[in-house]
Amino acid sequence: MKKNRRPPVLTLEQTPAVFPLDQQSEGYLFENVEMPEMLAGYEFRECTFRNAVFHGRLRGCLFADCIFEHCDLSNLDFRECAFRRSEFHICRLTGTDFSESSWQDVLINGCKGSYANFSSGTMKLCEFRESVLSEAAFTMCRWQDTQFDACDLTGCEFLDTSLKGMVLAGNIIDGILVEPKGLQGAIISPDQAVLCAALLGMKIRE
C-alpha cells in the first residue's frame, strides 16, 4: 500500500447535507458529510472519506489514492469502478455491488462485507485483512498477488475462479462454493484439508 500520503488540502467538516461537487475532485477530506446522490462516473484523487454517507449509484467512478474510514457503503452500486492505491478501514460493505470493478494496490481492513459482490472483478496487489466476507461473491474473479488474511469467508462463492497460489490458511472457509479445478494450487492449513477433500469429492476413512 502507498504510505506517507500527503494530507488532504481542503476540509469539508460539518458542511450542509448536500453540497456542490466537481466531477473531478482532488485532495478533499469528506468528514461527517452526506455525499450527493448522483456520482456515477466521478473521479476522486487523494481524497479521504471519514464517516461519510453515500447514496445510490457510484457506477464507473475512479478512486485513486483514496481512504475510506468508518463509512457505511452498504448496498451501494459501485459496478465498473476503478480503485487504485486505496484503503478501506472499518467500513460497512454489506451487500455492496463491486462487480466488474478493477482493483490495484487496495487494502480492505476490518470491514464487514457479507453478501458483497466482487464478481467479474480484476484484483492486483490487494489484501483483505481481518474482514467478514461471509456469503460474498467472487465469481469469475481474476487476481494477481492478492491475499486474504484472517478473514471470515464462510459461504463465499469462488465459482469459475482460480485459487491457485491463494493462501486460505488462517481464514474461515466453511461452506465455500468452488469447483475442484478452482481449488487446485490453493494453500491450506492441515485442519482445512478435510473440508477441501470433501469439496474435491474425496472421502476420508478413519
Backbone torsions as a table, in degrees:
resi	resn	phi	psi	omega
1	MET	NA	152.2	-178.9
2	LYS	-74.7	130.3	-177.0
3	LYS	-111.9	166.0	175.9
4	ASN	55.2	41.4	178.6
5	ARG	-70.3	139.5	-178.4
6	ARG	-65.9	147.6	-177.1
7	PRO	-68.4	155.0	176.6
8	PRO	-58.8	148.6	-174.6
9	VAL	-96.9	-11.4	-178.3
10	LEU	-135.1	127.5	-179.3
11	THR	-104.0	132.3	179.4
12	LEU	-119.6	53.8	-179.0
13	GLU	-80.7	142.0	175.1
14	GLN	54.2	40.4	178.2
15	THR	-83.0	168.0	175.1
16	PRO	-59.5	166.9	-174.4
17	ALA	-60.3	-35.6	-179.6
18	VAL	-129.1	136.5	-178.0
19	PHE	-142.5	154.3	178.2
20	PRO	-67.9	149.1	-176.8
21	LEU	-145.3	131.9	176.9
22	ASP	-69.8	149.5	-179.4
23	GLN	-67.3	-22.6	173.5
24	GLN	-121.1	110.0	-175.1
25	SER	-117.2	135.8	-178.2
26	GLU	-137.1	135.2	172.8
27	GLY	76.2	21.1	-178.6
28	TYR	-90.7	147.9	163.5
29	LEU	-109.2	112.2	177.5
30	PHE	-99.1	100.7	-175.5
31	GLU	-123.8	127.5	179.1
32	ASN	55.4	42.6	-178.8
33	VAL	-125.5	158.9	174.4
34	GLU	-102.9	118.2	-176.1
35	MET	-74.5	150.6	175.2
36	PRO	-57.5	154.8	-173.2
37	GLU	-73.8	-42.3	-174.7
38	MET	-100.4	98.3	-179.3
39	LEU	-119.5	10.8	-178.2
40	ALA	-56.5	129.8	177.5
41	GLY	83.2	1.9	179.6
42	TYR	-74.9	158.4	177.7
43	GLU	-120.6	131.2	178.3
44	PHE	-124.5	126.9	-179.4
45	ARG	-128.6	131.3	178.6
46	GLU	52.9	42.8	178.4
47	CYS	-108.2	149.8	173.8
48	THR	-117.7	130.7	177.7
49	PHE	-112.7	113.0	-176.6
50	ARG	-125.1	116.6	-175.9
51	ASN	54.8	33.5	179.1
52	ALA	-86.8	145.4	180.0
53	VAL	-106.5	123.6	179.2
54	PHE	-108.6	157.4	178.3
55	HIS	-134.2	148.4	163.9
56	GLY	60.3	-128.3	-167.6
57	ARG	-101.7	129.5	171.6
58	LEU	-125.1	30.7	-173.9
59	ARG	-61.2	134.3	175.4
60	GLY	75.9	16.9	179.2
61	CYS	-79.3	157.7	172.1
62	LEU	-112.9	129.1	174.2
63	PHE	-123.1	108.7	-178.5
64	ALA	-119.3	126.7	-179.4
65	ASP	56.4	43.2	-178.6
66	CYS	-109.8	155.1	177.4
67	ILE	-127.7	130.4	174.0
68	PHE	-110.5	123.3	179.7
69	GLU	-127.9	123.7	175.9
70	HIS	54.0	41.0	178.6
71	CYS	-100.9	144.6	174.9
72	ASP	-99.2	105.6	-178.4
73	LEU	-111.9	21.2	-175.4
74	SER	-60.1	136.0	171.7
75	ASN	61.3	20.4	178.8
76	LEU	-88.8	161.6	-178.6
77	ASP	-99.8	98.9	175.7
78	PHE	-109.4	27.8	-178.2
79	ARG	-62.0	143.0	175.1
80	GLU	60.4	27.1	176.2
81	CYS	-85.6	163.4	175.3
82	ALA	-122.6	126.3	178.4
83	PHE	-116.9	125.0	-178.0
84	ARG	-129.5	125.7	175.2
85	ARG	48.4	50.3	-175.2
86	SER	-124.8	165.2	-175.3
87	GLU	-138.6	142.1	173.5
88	PHE	-119.3	121.8	-179.3
89	HIS	-122.5	120.4	175.3
90	ILE	50.6	52.7	178.4
91	CYS	-108.3	156.1	173.7
92	ARG	-94.5	117.8	-179.7
93	LEU	-119.7	22.9	-175.8
94	THR	-61.9	120.0	177.5
95	GLY	71.4	8.7	-178.7
96	THR	-70.2	138.6	-178.2
97	ASP	-99.5	103.0	176.4
98	PHE	-105.5	18.3	-173.5
99	SER	-60.7	146.3	178.4
100	GLU	61.9	24.1	178.6
101	SER	-95.0	161.1	-179.7
102	SER	-115.1	129.9	-176.2
103	TRP	-125.7	132.2	175.4
104	GLN	-143.4	123.1	179.2
105	ASP	57.6	59.1	-177.0
106	VAL	-121.9	138.7	175.9
107	LEU	-114.4	127.8	171.8
108	ILE	-114.7	109.0	-168.7
109	ASN	-123.4	123.3	174.3
110	GLY	63.6	30.3	-176.4
111	CYS	-98.9	158.6	174.9
112	LYS	-108.7	105.7	-173.6
113	GLY	-124.5	34.9	176.7
114	SER	-58.5	138.8	178.0
115	TYR	65.9	10.9	175.8
116	ALA	-68.4	153.4	-177.0
117	ASN	-117.2	109.0	177.4
118	PHE	-107.9	14.9	-172.2
119	SER	-59.8	146.6	177.4
120	SER	59.5	25.6	177.7
121	GLY	-95.1	162.0	173.5
122	THR	-118.5	130.8	-176.7
123	MET	-130.4	130.0	179.0
124	LYS	-134.1	128.9	178.0
125	LEU	56.9	46.2	-178.9
126	CYS	-113.2	154.6	178.6
127	GLU	-139.3	129.2	170.3
128	PHE	-102.4	115.8	-172.6
129	ARG	-122.1	124.1	173.4
130	GLU	49.4	46.6	-178.4
131	SER	-119.3	151.6	175.9
132	VAL	-94.2	114.6	-177.2
133	LEU	-125.0	27.4	-176.8
134	SER	-58.8	137.3	179.3
135	GLU	64.3	13.4	176.7
136	ALA	-73.8	156.3	-177.6
137	ALA	-109.0	123.1	174.6
138	PHE	-121.2	34.5	-178.8
139	THR	-66.9	135.3	177.0
140	MET	58.4	33.8	175.7
141	CYS	-83.3	149.4	174.5
142	ARG	-126.0	123.4	-177.2
143	TRP	-139.4	158.4	-179.6
144	GLN	-140.4	126.7	179.2
145	ASP	52.1	45.6	178.5
146	THR	-114.8	144.5	-175.5
147	GLN	-144.0	155.6	171.8
148	PHE	-110.2	133.6	-178.6
149	ASP	-130.9	109.3	177.5
150	ALA	58.0	45.0	179.5
151	CYS	-104.9	154.9	172.8
152	ASP	-94.6	105.9	-178.2
153	LEU	-106.8	22.6	-177.5
154	THR	-53.7	125.0	175.4
155	GLY	71.2	12.1	179.8
156	CYS	-67.8	148.6	176.9
157	GLU	-99.7	121.2	175.2
158	PHE	-119.7	38.4	-176.5
159	LEU	-70.9	140.3	-178.6
160	ASP	53.4	38.3	-179.2
161	THR	-136.3	130.9	179.3
162	SER	-87.2	131.3	175.8
163	LEU	-103.4	17.5	-179.3
164	LYS	-58.7	125.4	-179.7
165	GLY	81.1	-5.5	-179.3
166	MET	-77.9	132.2	178.7
167	VAL	-87.8	106.8	176.3
168	LEU	-93.5	-17.7	177.3
169	ALA	-57.5	136.5	-179.3
170	GLY	89.9	-2.3	176.9
171	ASN	-116.6	157.4	175.6
172	ILE	-88.1	119.5	-175.9
173	ILE	-122.4	19.5	-180.0
174	ASP	-57.4	131.7	173.1
175	GLY	71.8	16.4	178.9
176	ILE	-67.5	151.7	178.1
177	LEU	-107.0	114.9	-178.0
178	VAL	-154.8	142.2	175.0
179	GLU	-75.1	153.4	178.3
180	PRO	-52.8	-41.1	-179.3
181	LYS	-67.4	-30.1	179.4
182	GLY	-71.7	-24.5	-178.4
183	LEU	-84.7	-15.2	-177.0
184	GLN	-62.1	131.4	177.6
185	GLY	87.4	-2.5	177.1
186	ALA	-72.1	150.4	-179.1
187	ILE	-101.3	116.5	-174.4
188	ILE	-123.1	165.6	176.4
189	SER	-92.9	162.5	179.9
190	PRO	-56.2	-38.0	-178.5
191	ASP	-73.1	-15.2	175.7
192	GLN	-89.8	-7.6	-174.3
193	ALA	-63.6	-40.1	-179.7
194	VAL	-63.1	-44.3	179.1
195	LEU	-62.3	-45.4	-178.7
196	CYS	-67.7	-34.6	176.5
197	ALA	-61.3	-40.6	178.0
198	ALA	-64.4	-37.6	178.0
199	LEU	-64.7	-29.1	179.2
200	LEU	-88.2	3.8	178.6
201	GLY	80.9	16.1	-179.7
202	MET	-91.3	150.7	175.7
203	LYS	-118.0	131.8	-178.9
204	ILE	-102.8	124.2	-179.5
205	ARG	-106.8	131.3	178.8
206	GLU	-82.2	NA	NA
